[in-house]
Amino acid sequence: MPNVAVVDMKGTKVDDINLADSIFGIEPNAAVMHTLVVNYLANQRQGTQSALTRSEVRGGGKKPWRQKGTGHARQGSIRAPQWTKGGIVFAPKPTKAQGNDIIVIDSIALDDYKTKDIVNMLKAVGSEKKALIVLPEVDKKVIKSASNIPGVKTAQVNELNVYDMLNADKLIIAKDAVSKIEEVYA
């Protein structure tokens, strides 16, 4: 993917940019991306899910029937995992662009906090669904204006992650951010 058109916020072509093959032209490894996404999502969870093991379930202190001679299988407690209302075995316990989906914009800048300006930009560049807007540095006007739009997320170069990139339908990158991405991730 060596050559991509650079558009302005109105969607008109301004320039062309050559993207580094070492970053944007690699063949993705699906297994590694899956591992990274699973790891990212696991780290986003709060980690407070919990269930009761057989020692924590109430009741079951007495052997339900004698060991031999009843015709039943031997049982030690009615709170064993195979019983209804029994404990849980290994219960969870709390513990600590490819294709044409990259759009390069010459500059993403707003004069005021206006969600409508970001919506118009997304329509102009053909990104009606989920989009990830990559900025070279923090721009509060762009971040606040894009935060109201469902499916649109903003990120800076230093906080890019695989999950957000795979989750977005279009990757909208500011031209200044492309050089930083190539510098940081090459």
MDTraj code that builds the backbone (N, CA, C; nanometers):
import mdtraj as md
import numpy as np

residues = "MET PRO ASN VAL ALA VAL VAL ASP MET LYS GLY THR LYS VAL ASP ASP ILE ASN LEU ALA ASP SER ILE PHE GLY ILE GLU PRO ASN ALA ALA VAL MET HIS THR LEU VAL VAL ASN TYR LEU ALA ASN GLN ARG GLN GLY THR GLN SER ALA LEU THR ARG SER GLU VAL ARG GLY GLY GLY LYS LYS PRO TRP ARG GLN LYS GLY THR GLY HIS ALA ARG GLN GLY SER ILE ARG ALA PRO GLN TRP THR LYS GLY GLY ILE VAL PHE ALA PRO LYS PRO THR LYS ALA GLN GLY ASN ASP ILE ILE VAL ILE ASP SER ILE ALA LEU ASP ASP TYR LYS THR LYS ASP ILE VAL ASN MET LEU LYS ALA VAL GLY SER GLU LYS LYS ALA LEU ILE VAL LEU PRO GLU VAL ASP LYS LYS VAL ILE LYS SER ALA SER ASN ILE PRO GLY VAL LYS THR ALA GLN VAL ASN GLU LEU ASN VAL TYR ASP MET LEU ASN ALA ASP LYS LEU ILE ILE ALA LYS ASP ALA VAL SER LYS ILE GLU GLU VAL TYR ALA".split()
xyz = np.array([
    [0.0838, -0.1165, 0.0000],
    [0.0000, 0.0000, 0.0000],
    [0.0893, 0.1241, 0.0000],
    [0.1696, 0.1429, -0.1037],
    [0.2675, 0.2502, -0.0991],
    [0.2102, 0.3897, -0.1223],
    [0.0980, 0.4028, -0.1950],
    [0.0508, 0.5360, -0.2319],
    [-0.0957, 0.5525, -0.1927],
    [-0.1246, 0.6561, -0.1117],
    [-0.2605, 0.6840, -0.0657],
    [-0.2901, 0.8306, -0.0897],
    [-0.4139, 0.8598, -0.1302],
    [-0.4533, 0.9985, -0.1525],
    [-0.4724, 1.0704, -0.0201],
    [-0.4298, 1.1969, -0.0157],
    [-0.4512, 1.2817, 0.1009],
    [-0.5678, 1.3740, 0.0677],
    [-0.6686, 1.3747, 0.1557],
    [-0.7861, 1.4590, 0.1334],
    [-0.7960, 1.5611, 0.2445],
    [-0.8741, 1.6681, 0.2189],
    [-0.8981, 1.7642, 0.3256],
    [-1.0262, 1.7272, 0.3979],
    [-1.0706, 1.8100, 0.4906],
    [-1.1873, 1.7767, 0.5717],
    [-1.3170, 1.7793, 0.4914],
    [-1.3125, 1.8344, 0.3707],
    [-1.4309, 1.8352, 0.2844],
    [-1.4325, 1.7164, 0.1890],
    [-1.3275, 1.6366, 0.1895],
    [-1.3228, 1.5161, 0.1082],
    [-1.2588, 1.5339, -0.0275],
    [-1.2080, 1.6509, -0.0592],
    [-1.1438, 1.6722, -0.1887],
    [-0.9960, 1.6347, -0.1798],
    [-0.9466, 1.5740, -0.2882],
    [-0.8081, 1.5272, -0.2907],
    [-0.7135, 1.6462, -0.2945],
    [-0.6137, 1.6416, -0.2065],
    [-0.5182, 1.7502, -0.1962],
    [-0.3802, 1.7072, -0.2452],
    [-0.3428, 1.5830, -0.2118],
    [-0.2063, 1.5386, -0.2370],
    [-0.2039, 1.3860, -0.2335],
    [-0.0878, 1.3287, -0.2609],
    [-0.0637, 1.1858, -0.2441],
    [0.0469, 1.1682, -0.1419],
    [0.0414, 1.0562, -0.0708],
    [0.1454, 1.0277, 0.0278],
    [0.1885, 0.8830, 0.0123],
    [0.3179, 0.8611, 0.0227],
    [0.3724, 0.7252, 0.0201],
    [0.3836, 0.6746, 0.1622],
    [0.3192, 0.5616, 0.1883],
    [0.3232, 0.5014, 0.3210],
    [0.4334, 0.3969, 0.3254],
    [0.4976, 0.3854, 0.4387],
    [0.6084, 0.2907, 0.4540],
    [0.5560, 0.1480, 0.4493],
    [0.6195, 0.0650, 0.3676],
    [0.5813, -0.0756, 0.3585],
    [0.6088, -0.1506, 0.4879],
    [0.7069, -0.1045, 0.5660],
    [0.7400, -0.1729, 0.6903],
    [0.6292, -0.1606, 0.7945],
    [0.5408, -0.0636, 0.7786],
    [0.4295, -0.0455, 0.8725],
    [0.2970, -0.0816, 0.8073],
    [0.2681, -0.0222, 0.6916],
    [0.1365, -0.0337, 0.6293],
    [0.1284, -0.1426, 0.5231],
    [0.2403, -0.2027, 0.4855],
    [0.2384, -0.3011, 0.3789],
    [0.2700, -0.4425, 0.4221],
    [0.2723, -0.4683, 0.5514],
    [0.3071, -0.6020, 0.5985],
    [0.1888, -0.6974, 0.5842],
    [0.2198, -0.8253, 0.5806],
    [0.1166, -0.9289, 0.5789],
    [0.0782, -0.9573, 0.7241],
    [-0.0470, -0.9313, 0.7627],
    [-0.0832, -0.9480, 0.9039],
    [-0.0873, -1.0943, 0.9461],
    [-0.0469, -1.1201, 1.0683],
    [-0.0503, -1.2528, 1.1266],
    [-0.1784, -1.2630, 1.2095],
    [-0.2758, -1.3389, 1.1611],
    [-0.4075, -1.3457, 1.2250],
    [-0.4001, -1.4024, 1.3663],
    [-0.3139, -1.5002, 1.3888],
    [-0.3035, -1.5614, 1.5215],
    [-0.2500, -1.4613, 1.6235],
    [-0.1510, -1.3840, 1.5855],
    [-0.0942, -1.2846, 1.6768],
    [-0.1952, -1.1740, 1.7037],
    [-0.2674, -1.1303, 1.5982],
    [-0.3689, -1.0268, 1.6186],
    [-0.4793, -1.0761, 1.7114],
    [-0.5194, -1.2018, 1.6980],
    [-0.6216, -1.2578, 1.7861],
    [-0.5732, -1.2593, 1.9308],
    [-0.4496, -1.2988, 1.9516],
    [-0.3936, -1.3011, 2.0870],
    [-0.3905, -1.1607, 2.1467],
    [-0.3511, -1.0616, 2.0660],
    [-0.3463, -0.9239, 2.1153],
    [-0.4850, -0.8713, 2.1489],
    [-0.5845, -0.9043, 2.0665],
    [-0.7209, -0.8584, 2.0925],
    [-0.7752, -0.9231, 2.2193],
    [-0.7527, -1.0523, 2.2360],
    [-0.7993, -1.1213, 2.3567],
    [-0.7319, -1.0628, 2.4805],
    [-0.6028, -1.0357, 2.4708],
    [-0.5291, -0.9768, 2.5820],
    [-0.5816, -0.8377, 2.6138],
    [-0.6057, -0.7557, 2.5107],
    [-0.6561, -0.6205, 2.5309],
    [-0.7929, -0.6234, 2.5982],
    [-0.8828, -0.7092, 2.5491],
    [-1.0168, -0.7164, 2.6071],
    [-1.0129, -0.7705, 2.7500],
    [-0.9244, -0.8646, 2.7776],
    [-0.9118, -0.9160, 2.9141],
    [-0.8633, -0.8069, 3.0085],
    [-0.7742, -0.7226, 2.9608],
    [-0.7237, -0.6137, 3.0445],
    [-0.8277, -0.5037, 3.0652],
    [-0.9270, -0.4961, 2.9771],
    [-1.0325, -0.3956, 2.9931],
    [-1.1367, -0.4379, 3.0944],
    [-1.1415, -0.5647, 3.1274],
    [-1.2424, -0.6122, 3.2218],
    [-1.2051, -0.5721, 3.3637],
    [-1.3080, -0.5574, 3.4451],
    [-1.2873, -0.5108, 3.5808],
    [-1.2207, -0.6167, 3.6679],
    [-1.2505, -0.7422, 3.6443],
    [-1.1862, -0.8493, 3.7197],
    [-1.2528, -0.8774, 3.8525],
    [-1.3825, -0.8500, 3.8635],
    [-1.4514, -0.8741, 3.9896],
    [-1.5530, -0.9875, 3.9790],
    [-1.5563, -1.0585, 3.8663],
    [-1.6474, -1.1710, 3.8522],
    [-1.6073, -1.2791, 3.9507],
    [-1.7070, -1.3412, 4.0136],
    [-1.6756, -1.4436, 4.1119],
    [-1.7892, -1.5444, 4.1192],
    [-1.7589, -1.6675, 4.1515],
    [-1.8583, -1.7723, 4.1736],
    [-1.8124, -1.8554, 4.2921],
    [-1.9042, -1.9340, 4.3477],
    [-1.8731, -2.0115, 4.4672],
    [-1.8194, -2.1492, 4.4314],
    [-1.7105, -2.1879, 4.4956],
    [-1.6591, -2.3235, 4.4807],
    [-1.7354, -2.4143, 4.5771],
    [-1.7078, -2.5430, 4.5740],
    [-1.7850, -2.6359, 4.6571],
    [-1.7627, -2.6127, 4.8054],
    [-1.6501, -2.5552, 4.8415],
    [-1.6267, -2.5279, 4.9830],
    [-1.6986, -2.4011, 5.0288],
    [-1.7410, -2.3167, 4.9355],
    [-1.8059, -2.1913, 4.9711],
    [-1.9586, -2.1974, 4.9623],
    [-2.0131, -2.3044, 4.9007],
    [-2.1576, -2.3170, 4.8869],
    [-2.2169, -2.3545, 5.0222],
    [-2.3347, -2.2986, 5.0511],
    [-2.3987, -2.3236, 5.1799],
    [-2.4566, -2.4653, 5.1836],
    [-2.4394, -2.5331, 5.2960],
    [-2.4963, -2.6656, 5.3169],
    [-2.4010, -2.7765, 5.2763],
    [-2.4544, -2.8998, 5.2779],
    [-2.3771, -3.0141, 5.2314],
    [-2.2785, -3.0690, 5.3305],
    [-2.3007, -3.0503, 5.4581],
    [-2.2048, -3.0982, 5.5563],
    [-2.2154, -3.2465, 5.5868],
    [-2.3270, -3.3091, 5.5544],
    [-2.3503, -3.4488, 5.5905],
    [-2.3457, -3.5360, 5.4654],
    [-2.2916, -3.6548, 5.4779],
    [-2.2886, -3.7494, 5.3654],
    [-2.4331, -3.7886, 5.3333],
    [-2.4772, -3.7763, 5.2049],
    [-2.6197, -3.7968, 5.1737],
    [-2.6689, -3.9400, 5.1976],
    [-2.5878, -4.0404, 5.1744],
    [-2.6223, -4.1798, 5.2065],
    [-2.4936, -4.2557, 5.2317],
    [-2.5090, -4.3758, 5.2880],
    [-2.3905, -4.4516, 5.3234],
    [-2.3133, -4.4919, 5.1977],
    [-2.1872, -4.5274, 5.2167],
    [-2.0956, -4.5520, 5.1056],
    [-2.1359, -4.6738, 5.0226],
    [-2.1759, -4.7840, 5.0874],
    [-2.1990, -4.9099, 5.0160],
    [-2.3398, -4.9622, 5.0407],
    [-2.3885, -5.0424, 4.9441],
    [-2.5102, -5.1174, 4.9643],
    [-2.6396, -5.0473, 4.9264],
    [-2.6356, -4.9267, 4.8727],
    [-2.7608, -4.8567, 4.8399],
    [-2.7949, -4.8675, 4.6925],
    [-2.6998, -4.9014, 4.6095],
    [-2.7220, -4.9029, 4.4656],
    [-2.6934, -4.7688, 4.3997],
    [-2.6721, -4.6661, 4.4808],
    [-2.6350, -4.5351, 4.4276],
    [-2.4829, -4.5241, 4.4167],
    [-2.4396, -4.4281, 4.3381],
    [-2.2960, -4.4000, 4.3358],
    [-2.2576, -4.3352, 4.4678],
    [-2.1309, -4.3552, 4.5088],
    [-2.0879, -4.2973, 4.6352],
    [-2.0859, -4.1440, 4.6245],
    [-2.1324, -4.0774, 4.7242],
    [-2.1381, -3.9317, 4.7288],
    [-2.0932, -3.8852, 4.8658],
    [-2.0200, -3.7746, 4.8672],
    [-1.9728, -3.7215, 4.9945],
    [-2.0482, -3.5976, 5.0371],
    [-2.1096, -3.5269, 4.9419],
    [-2.1760, -3.4016, 4.9747],
    [-2.2773, -3.3696, 4.8662],
    [-2.3863, -3.3051, 4.9047],
    [-2.4842, -3.2639, 4.8033],
    [-2.4450, -3.1305, 4.7391],
    [-2.3316, -3.0782, 4.7774],
    [-2.2835, -2.9530, 4.7177],
    [-2.1641, -2.9754, 4.6246],
    [-2.1413, -3.1014, 4.5867],
    [-2.0372, -3.1320, 4.4890],
    [-2.0798, -3.0766, 4.3524],
    [-1.9889, -3.0533, 4.2605],
    [-2.0216, -2.9881, 4.1332],
    [-2.1252, -3.0602, 4.0479],
    [-2.1364, -3.1910, 4.0561],
    [-2.2312, -3.2607, 3.9700],
    [-2.3745, -3.2493, 4.0203],
    [-2.3962, -3.2000, 4.1394],
    [-2.5295, -3.1855, 4.1968],
    [-2.5895, -3.0495, 4.1605],
    [-2.7215, -3.0465, 4.1518],
    [-2.7910, -2.9190, 4.1358],
    [-2.7666, -2.8361, 4.2609],
    [-2.7414, -2.7099, 4.2431],
    [-2.7067, -2.6163, 4.3509],
    [-2.5704, -2.6466, 4.4117],
    [-2.4908, -2.7252, 4.3413],
    [-2.3557, -2.7541, 4.3869],
    [-2.2607, -2.6423, 4.3481],
    [-2.1370, -2.6524, 4.3932],
    [-2.0362, -2.5511, 4.3628],
    [-1.9893, -2.5605, 4.2184],
    [-1.9170, -2.4617, 4.1753],
    [-1.8650, -2.4538, 4.0388],
    [-1.7208, -2.5023, 4.0378],
    [-1.6888, -2.5913, 3.9438],
    [-1.5510, -2.6383, 3.9290],
    [-1.4688, -2.5271, 3.8652],
    [-1.3537, -2.4993, 3.9190],
    [-1.2650, -2.3934, 3.8688],
    [-1.3417, -2.2626, 3.8517],
    [-1.4108, -2.2227, 3.9566],
    [-1.4929, -2.1011, 3.9522],
    [-1.4055, -1.9796, 3.9275],
    [-1.4577, -1.8824, 3.8499],
    [-1.3784, -1.7613, 3.8275],
    [-1.3620, -1.6836, 3.9575],
    [-1.2420, -1.6397, 3.9802],
    [-1.2129, -1.5594, 4.0975],
    [-1.1428, -1.4327, 4.0521],
    [-1.1730, -1.3204, 4.1155],
    [-1.1117, -1.1961, 4.0714],
    [-0.9600, -1.1987, 4.0868],
    [-0.8907, -1.1520, 3.9894],
    [-0.7447, -1.1430, 3.9853],
    [-0.7087, -1.0043, 3.9331],
    [-0.5817, -0.9900, 3.9913],
    [-0.5362, -0.8572, 3.9454],
    [-0.5561, -0.8440, 3.7876],
    [-0.4569, -0.2272, 0.8004],
    [-0.5563, -0.1632, 0.7146],
    [-0.5392, -0.1977, 0.5697],
    [-0.5975, -0.3088, 0.6460],
    [-0.5746, -0.3670, 0.5120],
    [-0.6789, -0.3129, 0.4134],
    [-0.6494, -0.3079, 0.2765],
    [-0.7466, -0.2640, 0.1762],
    [-0.7512, -0.1134, 0.1648],
    [-0.8667, -0.0600, 0.1290],
    [-0.8846, 0.0839, 0.1114],
    [-0.9498, 0.1461, 0.2341],
    [-0.9181, 0.0975, 0.3478],
    [-0.9813, 0.1452, 0.4695],
    [-0.8994, 0.2507, 0.5419],
    [-0.7876, 0.2920, 0.4841],
    [-0.7073, 0.3981, 0.5431],
    [-0.7325, 0.5261, 0.4646],
    [-0.7694, 0.6304, 0.5361],
    [-0.7917, 0.7617, 0.4758],
    [-0.6963, 0.8584, 0.5440],
    [-0.6135, 0.9262, 0.4643],
    [-0.5201, 1.0239, 0.5190],
    [-0.5774, 1.1630, 0.4924],
    [-0.5872, 1.2435, 0.5970],
    [-0.6401, 1.3796, 0.5868],
    [-0.5263, 1.4757, 0.6160],
    [-0.5168, 1.5818, 0.5352],
    [-0.4032, 1.6736, 0.5489],
    [-0.3958, 1.7366, 0.6868],
    [-0.5086, 1.7808, 0.7420],
    [-0.5097, 1.8274, 0.8809],
    [-0.6513, 1.8166, 0.9345],
    [-0.6610, 1.7694, 1.0556],
    [-0.7899, 1.7610, 1.1236],
    [-0.7869, 1.8673, 1.2324],
    [-0.8530, 1.9788, 1.2049],
    [-0.8525, 2.0906, 1.2988],
    [-0.9898, 2.1560, 1.2986],
    [-1.0330, 2.1969, 1.4167],
    [-1.1617, 2.2631, 1.4315],
    [-1.1422, 2.3974, 1.4998],
    [-1.2263, 2.4938, 1.4623],
    [-1.2215, 2.6251, 1.5269],
    [-1.2985, 2.6250, 1.6581],
    [-1.3990, 2.5377, 1.6675],
    [-1.4853, 2.5352, 1.7842],
    [-1.5264, 2.3910, 1.8132],
    [-1.5876, 2.3685, 1.9252],
    [-1.6377, 2.2359, 1.9616],
    [-1.7664, 2.2107, 1.8837],
    [-1.7569, 2.1459, 1.7676],
    [-1.8730, 2.1220, 1.6823],
    [-1.8734, 1.9770, 1.6352],
    [-1.9692, 1.9008, 1.6830],
    [-1.9846, 1.7627, 1.6384],
    [-2.0233, 1.7591, 1.4916],
    [-2.1001, 1.8575, 1.4484],
    [-2.1474, 1.8634, 1.3099],
    [-2.0302, 1.8699, 1.2112],
    [-1.9229, 1.9392, 1.2480],
    [-1.8063, 1.9484, 1.1597],
    [-1.7404, 1.8113, 1.1401],
    [-1.7314, 1.7336, 1.2475],
    [-1.6731, 1.5984, 1.2367],
    [-1.7655, 1.5088, 1.1553],
    [-1.8977, 1.5199, 1.1767],
    [-1.9948, 1.4394, 1.1004],
    [-1.9827, 1.4719, 0.9524],
    [-1.9738, 1.6013, 0.9188],
    [-1.9595, 1.6407, 0.7780],
    [-1.8288, 1.5893, 0.7184],
    [-1.7206, 1.5907, 0.7967],
    [-1.5928, 1.5383, 0.7491],
    [-1.6039, 1.3887, 0.7215],
    [-1.6679, 1.3147, 0.8133],
    [-1.6821, 1.1700, 0.7949],
    [-1.7662, 1.1378, 0.6721],
    [-1.8718, 1.2143, 0.6497],
    [-1.9541, 1.1935, 0.5294],
    [-1.8746, 1.2240, 0.4037],
    [-1.7939, 1.3294, 0.4081],
    [-1.7173, 1.3706, 0.2905],
    [-1.6119, 1.2669, 0.2509],
    [-1.5536, 1.2008, 0.3488],
    [-1.4495, 1.1026, 0.3171],
    [-1.5059, 0.9616, 0.3028],
    [-1.6374, 0.9450, 0.3200],
    [-1.7008, 0.8159, 0.2976],
    [-1.6897, 0.7205, 0.4135],
    [-1.6932, 0.7727, 0.5336],
    [-1.6851, 0.6883, 0.6529],
    [-1.8119, 0.7068, 0.7352],
    [-1.9166, 0.6339, 0.6971],
    [-2.0456, 0.6484, 0.7638],
    [-2.0570, 0.5602, 0.8879],
    [-1.9763, 0.4540, 0.8962],
    [-1.9891, 0.3586, 1.0065],
    [-1.8817, 0.3846, 1.1104],
    [-1.8252, 0.2786, 1.1652],
    [-1.7228, 0.2914, 1.2683],
    [-1.5954, 0.3512, 1.2094],
    [-1.5375, 0.4437, 1.2822],
    [-1.4142, 0.5066, 1.2357],
    [-1.3214, 0.5307, 1.3539],
    [-1.1925, 0.5185, 1.3287],
    [-1.0904, 0.5525, 1.4266],
    [-1.0134, 0.6710, 1.3712],
    [-1.0200, 0.7835, 1.4414],
    [-0.9488, 0.9044, 1.3992],
    [-0.8176, 0.9097, 1.4762],
    [-0.7065, 0.9041, 1.4031],
    [-0.5743, 0.9047, 1.4650],
    [-0.5153, 1.0447, 1.4538],
    [-0.4851, 1.1038, 1.5676],
    [-0.4304, 1.2395, 1.5744],
    [-0.2836, 1.2341, 1.6151],
    [-0.2033, 1.3297, 1.5684],
    [-0.0622, 1.3299, 1.6082],
    [-0.0429, 1.3627, 1.7561],
    [-0.1253, 1.4520, 1.8105],
    [-0.1217, 1.4826, 1.9531],
    [-0.2624, 1.5166, 1.9993],
    [-0.2780, 1.5420, 2.1262],
    [-0.4103, 1.5674, 2.1843],
    [-0.4665, 1.6980, 2.1295],
    [-0.5866, 1.6894, 2.0728],
    [-0.6601, 1.8067, 2.0264],
    [-0.7994, 1.7973, 2.0885],
    [-0.8194, 1.8730, 2.1966],
    [-0.9420, 1.8591, 2.2745],
    [-1.0667, 1.8905, 2.1934],
    [-1.0574, 1.9836, 2.0999],
    [-1.1757, 2.0188, 2.0202],
    [-1.2185, 1.9020, 1.9319],
    [-1.1228, 1.8350, 1.8704],
    [-1.1550, 1.7205, 1.7846],
    [-1.2032, 1.6031, 1.8692],
    [-1.1378, 1.5777, 1.9802],
    [-1.1742, 1.4643, 2.0655],
    [-1.3139, 1.4821, 2.1223],
    [-1.3438, 1.6008, 2.1760],
    [-1.4769, 1.6262, 2.2322],
    [-1.5841, 1.6242, 2.1239],
    [-1.5532, 1.6795, 2.0068],
    [-1.6519, 1.6840, 1.8987],
    [-1.6821, 1.5445, 1.8457],
    [-1.5844, 1.4554, 1.8444],
    [-1.6050, 1.3199, 1.7920],
    [-1.6630, 1.2259, 1.8969],
    [-1.6561, 1.2635, 2.0240],
    [-1.7001, 1.1711, 2.1288],
    [-1.8510, 1.1487, 2.1298],
    [-1.9287, 1.2403, 2.0730],
    [-2.0742, 1.2254, 2.0696],
    [-2.1227, 1.1352, 1.9579],
    [-2.0372, 1.1021, 1.8643],
    [-2.0794, 1.0260, 1.7467],
    [-2.0646, 0.8770, 1.7767],
    [-2.1742, 0.7999, 1.7642],
    [-2.1636, 0.6561, 1.7903],
    [-2.0712, 0.5879, 1.6896],
    [-1.9828, 0.5038, 1.7384],
    [-1.8935, 0.4282, 1.6515],
    [-1.7660, 0.5004, 1.6145],
    [-1.7506, 0.6259, 1.6544],
    [-1.6302, 0.7023, 1.6213],
    [-1.5444, 0.7135, 1.7462],
    [-1.4178, 0.6799, 1.7305],
    [-1.3237, 0.6854, 1.8418],
    [-1.2009, 0.7623, 1.7972],
    [-1.1398, 0.8340, 1.8887],
    [-1.0172, 0.9066, 1.8572],
    [-0.9019, 0.8451, 1.9358],
    [-0.7831, 0.8556, 1.8792],
    [-0.6638, 0.8043, 1.9463],
    [-0.5434, 0.8855, 1.9004],
    [-0.4441, 0.8922, 1.9854],
    [-0.3187, 0.9540, 1.9471],
    [-0.2226, 0.8437, 1.9041],
    [-0.1154, 0.8830, 1.8401],
    [-0.0187, 0.7862, 1.7868],
    [0.0371, 0.6971, 1.8970],
    [0.0603, 0.7548, 2.0147],
    [0.1228, 0.6774, 2.1223],
    [0.0261, 0.5836, 2.1936],
    [-0.1039, 0.5890, 2.1622],
    [-0.1993, 0.5006, 2.2294],
    [-0.2782, 0.4134, 2.1321],
    [-0.2229, 0.3891, 2.0151],
    [-0.2882, 0.3004, 1.9192],
    [-0.2839, 0.1566, 1.9700],
    [-0.3912, 0.0809, 1.9434],
    [-0.3899, -0.0601, 1.9782],
    [-0.4600, -0.1397, 1.8690],
    [-0.4294, -0.2678, 1.8654],
    [-0.4779, -0.3558, 1.7593],
    [-0.6298, -0.3658, 1.7615],
    [-0.6888, -0.3727, 1.8800],
    [-0.8338, -0.3891, 1.8897],
    [-0.9079, -0.2730, 1.8250],
    [-0.8684, -0.1499, 1.8577],
    [-0.9370, -0.0340, 1.8003],
    [-0.9215, -0.0289, 1.6484],
    [-0.8033, -0.0665, 1.5995],
    [-0.7824, -0.0635, 1.4543],
    [-0.8644, -0.1703, 1.3838],
    [-0.8733, -0.2902, 1.4411],
    [-0.9524, -0.3961, 1.3794],
    [-1.1022, -0.3713, 1.3939],
    [-1.1419, -0.3061, 1.5014],
    [-1.2831, -0.2805, 1.5271],
    [-1.3392, -0.1720, 1.4355],
    [-1.2560, -0.0803, 1.3915],
    [-1.3019, 0.0303, 1.3073],
    [-1.3125, -0.0142, 1.1616],
    [-1.4145, 0.0386, 1.0921],
    [-1.4276, 0.0113, 0.9493],
    [-1.3298, 0.0956, 0.8682],
    [-1.3103, 0.2202, 0.9097],
    [-1.2181, 0.3108, 0.8412],
    [-1.1181, 0.3662, 0.9413],
    [-0.9947, 0.3782, 0.8976],
    [-0.8875, 0.4356, 0.9783],
    [-0.8554, 0.5719, 0.9182],
    [-0.8911, 0.6780, 0.9879],
    [-0.8708, 0.8142, 0.9392],
    [-0.7501, 0.8713, 1.0126],
    [-0.6444, 0.8980, 0.9372],
    [-0.5181, 0.9401, 0.9970],
    [-0.4846, 1.0813, 0.9489],
    [-0.4465, 1.1678, 1.0411],
    [-0.3958, 1.2994, 1.0043],
    [-0.2582, 1.2824, 0.9406],
    [-0.2282, 1.3667, 0.8431],
    [-0.1022, 1.3545, 0.7686],
    [0.0193, 1.3636, 0.8615],
    [0.0118, 1.4495, 0.9635],
    [0.1225, 1.4615, 1.0591],
    [0.1406, 1.3335, 1.1403],
    [0.0304, 1.2608, 1.1617],
    [0.0382, 1.1389, 1.2417],
    [0.1044, 1.0242, 1.1654],
    [0.0975, 1.0267, 1.0310],
    [0.1571, 0.9179, 0.9517],
    [0.3072, 0.9098, 0.9760],
    [0.3740, 1.0250, 0.9730],
    [0.5192, 1.0237, 0.9958],
    [0.5530, 0.9794, 1.1381],
    [0.4699, 1.0181, 1.2349],
    [0.4939, 0.9744, 1.3726],
    [0.4722, 0.8242, 1.3872],
    [0.3702, 0.7702, 1.3196],
    [0.3460, 0.6267, 1.3249],
    [0.4658, 0.5518, 1.2669],
    [0.5140, 0.5990, 1.1527],
    [0.6292, 0.5329, 1.0899],
    [0.7535, 0.5444, 1.1777],
    [0.7665, 0.6558, 1.2486],
    [0.8824, 0.6757, 1.3363],
    [0.8739, 0.5870, 1.4597],
    [0.7548, 0.5797, 1.5195],
    [0.7396, 0.5065, 1.6459],
    [0.7354, 0.3562, 1.6257],
    [0.6612, 0.3098, 1.5244],
    [0.6355, 0.1673, 1.5105],
    [0.7230, 0.0975, 1.4059],
    [0.8161, 0.1672, 1.3433],
    [0.8987, 0.1037, 1.2395],
    [1.0055, 0.0148, 1.2985],
])
top = md.Topology()
chain = top.add_chain()
for i, resn in enumerate(residues, 1):
    res = top.add_residue(resn, chain, resSeq=i)
    for name in ("N", "CA", "C"):
        top.add_atom(name, md.element.get_by_symbol(name[0]), res)
traj = md.Trajectory(xyz[None], top)
